[in-house]
């Protein structure tokens, strides 16, 4: 929590590492990075222990402050609150910023964080596409920058960085920049330069995603969800199947009627009984799914990797192309759970979908390891 929210006081020393997160998955992956980083630092053969190490062993919370740039939707905020509790249990300082709580909130947030940004030695971020994060990057003097997974967007970020392209989310590629994009373009360009390794500037990408194009000078570190597996589970496994929801309708990529029919087909074919909703799925869409499919709609209070690891979870997990087809097999390694992914039929895409949408979604599925690939289910025309 921030001083305004009742946590660390203004006289607290500047953290060695400052992490910015805007979603529960980002926060989870910062915890995973911190776990691996502490173990890696403890294993270094020479030099004095860093702030993350005490007595030759990882010290919980050493030198890391998590800054939550809170969104406004209730489900995301609820999951972030729960994840913040887990972070505090690990010994990390958590500063909660109502970053979108009104027209003046960004000015208060940036102004309050500026002193910490200027003194931090390392910046960890979950979403390099975020305008908020890009703005904060123009303030920091940190020489170490770390990008942790924000889902499949990490794949696109690394690809764009390798090609020297401007940073644009995959589902918006091919569209004309809006007025806000043009106004913000200089900040975005400066952030991209900061995220490019150079003399005295190191960049690390910590990811469970398949990275096929590595930008010159960028260090890639694999996320195997070792923190999650060490803290939770193994889960109790049920006989049935569970279905994982996606926000592809909400982002304008997939037609809602086609999506509903696809969910019906999967539930009918594989006997799924529960539908784990994505935090961005609309209540109206979820109500319609419940009524027309008979599925039990579950609104998770934590990222699905933790929900699945804690259990109970179905023996088969069905998903459309999304982050979980890469992360769940890692979180559930050693269990009998099977993850199956259903392709997106090109006919499901909306007229406004990015020209790159089909290729990107196919790549998400095709590069997934340890999953069973399903053909796209047929839908009503």
C-alpha positions in Angstrom: 0.0 0.0 0.0 1.1 3.6 -0.6 1.2 6.2 2.1 -2.2 7.3 0.9 -3.5 3.8 1.2 -1.9 3.1 4.6 1.4 1.3 4.1 5.0 2.4 3.8 5.8 5.9 5.1 7.4 8.6 3.1 10.7 8.3 5.0 11.2 4.7 3.8 14.5 4.2 2.0 14.4 3.9 -1.8 14.0 0.3 -3.0 16.8 -1.3 -5.0 14.1 -2.7 -7.3 10.8 -1.0 -8.2 8.2 -3.2 -10.0 5.1 -1.8 -11.7 2.1 -4.1 -12.3 -1.4 -3.4 -13.6 -2.9 -7.0 -13.6 -2.9 -10.0 -11.3 -0.8 -12.1 -13.8 1.8 -9.4 -14.0 2.1 -9.4 -10.2 2.3 -13.2 -10.1 5.2 -13.1 -12.7 7.0 -10.5 -10.6 6.9 -12.9 -7.7 8.2 -15.7 -10.0 11.0 -13.4 -11.2 11.9 -12.3 -7.6 12.0 -16.0 -6.6 14.4 -17.0 -9.4 16.4 -13.8 -9.0 17.0 -14.4 -5.3 18.0 -18.0 -5.9 20.3 -16.9 -8.7 21.9 -14.1 -6.6 22.5 -16.5 -3.7 24.3 -18.9 -6.1 26.7 -16.3 -7.4 30.2 -17.5 -6.6 31.9 -14.2 -5.8 31.2 -10.7 -4.5 29.2 -9.7 -1.4 25.6 -10.7 -1.1 23.1 -8.4 -2.7 20.0 -7.0 -0.9 18.0 -10.0 -1.8 20.4 -12.4 0.1 21.0 -12.8 3.8 23.5 -15.3 5.2 24.0 -16.9 1.8 20.3 -17.7 1.4 17.5 -15.8 -0.3 15.9 -13.3 2.0 12.2 -12.7 1.4 11.3 -9.3 0.2 14.9 -8.0 -0.1 15.1 -4.8 -1.9 11.8 -5.1 -3.9 8.8 -2.8 -3.8 5.7 -3.6 -5.8 3.7 -0.7 -7.1 0.2 -1.6 -8.2 -1.1 0.9 -10.8 -4.7 -0.1 -10.0 -7.3 -0.4 -12.8 -11.0 0.4 -12.3 -12.8 -2.9 -13.1 -13.9 -4.7 -9.9 -12.7 -8.2 -10.8 -9.2 -7.1 -11.7 -9.0 -5.0 -8.5 -10.2 -8.0 -6.4 -7.6 -10.3 -7.9 -4.9 -7.7 -7.4 -5.8 -7.3 -3.7 -5.4 -11.0 -3.2 -2.1 -11.1 -5.1 -0.9 -8.1 -3.0 -1.6 -10.1 0.1 0.5 -13.0 -1.2 3.3 -10.5 -2.0 3.2 -9.1 1.5 3.3 -12.7 2.9 6.5 -13.1 1.0 7.9 -10.0 2.7 7.7 -7.6 -0.2 6.6 -4.0 0.2 3.4 -3.2 -1.7 2.4 0.3 -2.7 -1.2 0.6 -4.1 -1.8 3.5 -6.4 -5.3 4.6 -7.4 -3.7 5.5 -10.8 -7.0 5.8 -12.6 -9.2 7.3 -9.9 -10.1 10.5 -11.6 -8.7 13.1 -14.0 -6.0 14.3 -11.6 -5.0 10.7 -10.5 -2.1 10.3 -13.1 -0.5 13.6 -11.9 -0.6 12.5 -8.3 0.6 9.0 -9.1 3.5 10.1 -11.3 4.5 13.0 -9.0 4.5 10.7 -5.9 6.5 8.0 -7.7 9.1 10.3 -9.3 11.6 10.3 -6.3 11.5 6.5 -6.1 11.9 6.2 -9.9 15.0 8.4 -9.9 16.7 6.5 -7.2 15.8 2.9 -8.1 18.6 0.7 -9.4 16.3 -1.7 -11.3 12.8 -1.3 -12.8 10.6 -4.4 -13.4 7.5 -4.0 -15.5 4.7 -6.2 -16.6 3.3 -4.3 -19.6 5.8 -2.3 -21.8 2.8 -1.4 -24.0 1.1 0.5 -21.1 1.1 4.2 -21.6 1.5 4.6 -17.8 4.6 2.4 -17.8 6.0 4.1 -20.8 5.6 7.5 -19.1 7.3 6.2 -16.0 10.2 4.9 -18.0 11.0 8.4 -19.2 11.6 9.4 -15.5 13.7 6.6 -14.2 17.5 6.5 -14.3 17.7 2.8 -13.6 20.3 0.9 -15.6 18.6 -2.5 -15.3 15.2 -3.0 -16.9 13.2 -6.2 -16.6 10.0 -7.1 -18.5 8.0 -10.0 -17.0 5.1 -11.7 -18.8 1.9 -9.9 -19.5 0.5 -12.9 -21.3 0.9 -13.5 -25.0 1.7 -9.8 -25.5 5.2 -10.6 -24.4 5.8 -12.5 -27.6 4.7 -9.4 -29.7 6.8 -7.1 -27.6 10.0 -9.1 -28.1 9.3 -9.3 -31.8 8.7 -5.6 -32.2 11.8 -4.8 -30.1 14.0 -7.1 -32.3 12.7 -5.4 -35.5 12.9 -1.9 -34.1 9.2 -1.3 -34.6 7.0 1.0 -32.5 5.2 -0.7 -29.6 1.6 -1.6 -30.5 -0.5 -4.3 -29.0 -1.1 -7.2 -31.4 -4.9 -6.9 -31.7 -4.5 -3.2 -32.7 -1.8 -3.8 -35.4 -2.9 -2.7 -38.9 -5.3 0.0 -37.6 -4.8 3.7 -38.1 -3.3 5.5 -35.0 -5.8 7.6 -33.2 -5.4 11.1 -31.9 -4.2 10.0 -28.5 -1.7 7.6 -30.2 -0.2 10.5 -32.1 0.0 12.8 -29.1 1.7 10.0 -27.0 4.0 8.9 -29.9 7.1 10.8 -28.6 6.8 9.2 -25.1 6.3 5.7 -26.6 9.4 6.2 -28.9 11.5 7.2 -25.9 10.3 4.3 -23.9 11.2 1.9 -26.7 14.7 3.4 -26.8 15.0 2.9 -23.0 14.0 -0.8 -23.5 16.7 -1.3 -26.1 20.0 -2.5 -24.5 22.9 -0.1 -24.7 26.1 1.0 -23.0 25.4 0.8 -19.2 21.8 -0.4 -19.8 20.8 -4.0 -19.4 17.4 -5.4 -20.4 16.0 -8.8 -19.3 12.8 -10.5 -20.4 11.5 -13.1 -17.9 9.0 -15.2 -19.8 7.2 -18.5 -20.0 6.3 -17.7 -23.6 8.2 -19.1 -26.6 10.7 -16.4 -27.7 11.7 -17.0 -31.3 13.3 -13.6 -32.0 15.8 -12.4 -29.4 16.8 -8.7 -29.7 20.5 -8.2 -29.6 21.8 -7.7 -26.1 18.5 -8.8 -24.4 18.8 -11.5 -21.7 16.0 -14.1 -21.9 15.2 -15.9 -18.6 12.8 -18.8 -18.6 9.8 -18.7 -16.1 9.0 -22.2 -15.0 6.6 -21.2 -12.3 8.8 -22.6 -9.6 7.5 -20.2 -7.0 3.9 -21.3 -7.7 4.8 -25.0 -7.5 6.7 -24.5 -4.3 3.8 -22.6 -2.6 0.7 -24.4 -3.8 -0.5 -28.0 -4.5 -0.4 -30.5 -5.8 -4.1 -30.2 -6.6 -6.9 -32.6 -6.2 -7.9 -33.7 -9.7 -11.6 -34.3 -10.7 -12.8 -36.6 -13.4 -14.4 -34.0 -15.6 -13.2 -31.2 -17.8 -13.0 -27.4 -17.2 -13.1 -24.7 -19.8 -11.1 -21.5 -19.7 -12.7 -18.3 -20.9 -11.0 -15.6 -23.1 -11.5 -11.9 -23.6 -11.2 -12.2 -27.4 -14.8 -11.0 -27.7 -14.2 -8.0 -25.5 -11.1 -7.0 -27.5 -13.2 -7.1 -30.7 -11.3 -10.0 -32.3 -14.0 -12.8 -32.2 -17.7 -12.5 -32.9 -19.8 -13.1 -29.7 -22.3 -15.4 -31.3 -19.6 -17.6 -32.9 -17.8 -17.7 -29.5 -20.9 -18.8 -27.7 -21.5 -21.6 -30.3 -17.8 -22.7 -29.9 -18.1 -22.9 -26.1 -21.3 -24.9 -26.5 -19.6 -27.3 -28.9 -16.6 -27.8 -26.5 -18.8 -28.3 -23.5 -20.9 -30.8 -25.3 -18.0 -32.7 -26.9 -15.8 -33.0 -23.8 -18.3 -32.9 -21.0 -17.1 -29.7 -19.4 -19.1 -28.5 -16.4 -17.2 -25.4 -15.3 -16.2 -22.2 -17.2 -13.4 -20.2 -15.6 -14.1 -16.6 -16.7 -11.4 -14.3 -17.8 -11.3 -11.2 -15.6 -12.2 -8.9 -18.6 -15.2 -10.9 -19.8 -18.4 -8.9 -19.6 -21.2 -9.9 -17.1 -23.8 -9.9 -19.9 -21.7 -12.3 -22.0 -21.1 -14.6 -19.0 -24.8 -14.6 -18.1 -25.7 -15.6 -21.6 -23.1 -18.4 -21.5 -24.5 -19.7 -18.2 -28.1 -19.7 -19.5 -27.4 -21.2 -23.0 -24.7 -23.7 -22.1 -25.5 -24.8 -18.5 -21.9 -24.3 -17.5 -21.1 -23.2 -14.0 -19.4 -19.8 -14.3 -16.5 -19.4 -12.0 -15.0 -15.9 -11.4 -11.6 -16.7 -10.0 -10.2 -14.6 -7.2 -6.6 -15.4 -8.3 -4.8 -16.0 -11.6 -5.7 -19.4 -13.1 -2.2 -20.8 -12.6 -2.7 -20.5 -8.8 -6.4 -21.7 -8.9 -5.4 -24.8 -10.9 -2.4 -25.5 -8.7 -4.5 -25.3 -5.5 -7.3 -27.4 -7.0 -9.7 -29.0 -7.4 -9.2 -28.9 -11.1 -10.5 -31.0 -14.0 -8.4 -33.8 -15.5 -8.7 -31.9 -18.8 -8.5 -28.1 -19.2 -9.9 -26.8 -22.4 -8.8 -23.4 -23.7 -8.8 -21.2 -26.7 -5.4 -19.6 -27.8 -4.2 -17.7 -24.8 -1.5 -17.3 -22.3 -2.7 -20.3 -20.2 -1.8 -22.8 -22.9 1.8 -22.0 -22.2 1.7 -21.4 -18.4 -0.7 -24.1 -17.1 1.5 -27.0 -18.3 4.4 -25.5 -16.4 2.3 -24.8 -13.2 0.8 -28.3 -13.3 4.0 -30.2 -14.2 4.0 -33.6 -12.5 0.2 -33.8 -12.3 -2.1 -35.8 -14.5 -3.9 -32.8 -15.8 -4.1 -32.4 -19.6 -4.3 -29.0 -21.3 -6.1 -28.9 -24.7 -6.3 -25.9 -26.9 -9.0 -25.2 -29.6 -8.0 -23.3 -32.7 -9.8 -20.1 -33.7 -11.6 -20.6 -37.0 -11.0 -17.6 -39.3 -14.8 -17.4 -39.8 -15.2 -16.4 -36.1 -13.2 -13.2 -36.5 -15.0 -9.9 -36.6 -14.7 -7.4 -39.5 -12.7 -5.1 -37.3 -10.2 -7.7 -36.2 -6.5 -6.8 -36.9 -5.2 -8.4 -40.1 -2.6 -10.1 -38.0 -5.1 -11.6 -35.6 -5.4 -15.1 -37.2 -1.7 -15.5 -37.7 -0.9 -14.4 -34.2 -3.5 -16.7 -32.6 -2.3 -19.6 -34.6 1.2 -18.9 -33.5 0.1 -18.9 -29.8 -1.4 -22.4 -30.3 1.3 -23.8 -32.6 4.2 -22.8 -30.2 2.6 -24.2 -27.1 4.4 -27.1 -25.5 2.8 -30.1 -23.7 -0.7 -29.3 -24.9 -3.1 -31.3 -27.0 -4.3 -29.3 -30.1 -7.9 -29.5 -31.1 -9.4 -28.6 -34.4 -11.8 -25.6 -34.3 -15.2 -26.7 -33.3 -18.0 -26.1 -35.8 -20.4 -23.2 -35.1 -23.8 -22.2 -36.5 -23.6 -19.9 -39.4 
